[in-house]
C-alpha cells in the first residue's frame, strides 16, 4: 500500500508561472512512481487523442 505524501511536500513542487500553477514532469512522475519518459509519452498520447480545448506542456 502506498503511503500518503504530505501536502507540504506537494506544495513545494508547485510553481506559479504566468498565473498558472505547474509542476515539473520529473516531480509529477516521482509522485506517481513512474519513469519521467513514460509520463511524458502518456501526456502526449492523451493530448493527441483527446478533444481538449486548450492544453499545453512545457518539456
C-alpha contacts under 8 A as a table, 3 or more apart, distances in Angstrom:
res1	aa1	res2	aa2	distance
5	X	9	X	6.95
5	X	10	X	7.35
6	X	9	X	5.53
6	X	10	X	6.85
7	X	10	X	5.18
7	X	11	X	6.10
8	X	11	X	5.06
8	X	12	X	6.22
9	X	12	X	5.31
9	X	13	X	6.82
10	X	13	X	5.33
10	X	14	X	6.83
11	X	14	X	5.36
12	X	15	X	7.85
13	X	23	X	6.09
13	X	24	X	7.55
13	X	27	X	6.74
14	X	21	X	6.24
14	X	22	X	5.56
14	X	23	X	4.98
14	X	24	X	7.90
15	X	21	X	5.55
15	X	22	X	5.30
15	X	23	X	6.29
16	X	19	X	5.97
16	X	20	X	5.44
16	X	21	X	4.60
16	X	22	X	6.30
17	X	20	X	5.26
17	X	21	X	6.39
17	X	22	X	6.96
23	X	27	X	6.61
23	X	28	X	6.47
24	X	27	X	5.34
24	X	28	X	6.36
25	X	28	X	5.13
25	X	29	X	6.00
25	X	36	X	6.38
25	X	39	X	7.52
25	X	40	X	7.32
25	X	59	X	7.85
26	X	29	X	5.14
26	X	30	X	6.14
26	X	36	X	5.50
27	X	30	X	5.04
27	X	31	X	6.35
28	X	31	X	5.11
28	X	32	X	6.37
29	X	32	X	5.13
29	X	33	X	5.78
29	X	34	X	5.19
29	X	35	X	6.01
29	X	36	X	5.24
29	X	39	X	6.16
30	X	33	X	4.82
30	X	34	X	6.36
30	X	35	X	7.56
30	X	36	X	7.79
31	X	34	X	7.98
34	X	38	X	6.76
34	X	39	X	6.79
35	X	38	X	5.30
35	X	39	X	6.44
36	X	39	X	5.14
36	X	40	X	6.22
37	X	40	X	5.14
37	X	41	X	6.19
38	X	41	X	5.17
38	X	42	X	6.19
39	X	42	X	5.14
39	X	43	X	6.26
40	X	43	X	5.11
40	X	44	X	6.18
41	X	44	X	5.12
41	X	45	X	6.02
42	X	45	X	5.06
42	X	46	X	6.09
43	X	46	X	5.09
43	X	47	X	6.14
44	X	47	X	5.14
44	X	48	X	6.16
45	X	48	X	5.28
45	X	49	X	6.07
46	X	49	X	5.17
46	X	50	X	5.78
47	X	50	X	5.51
47	X	51	X	7.68
47	X	52	X	7.06
47	X	55	X	7.26
52	X	55	X	6.55
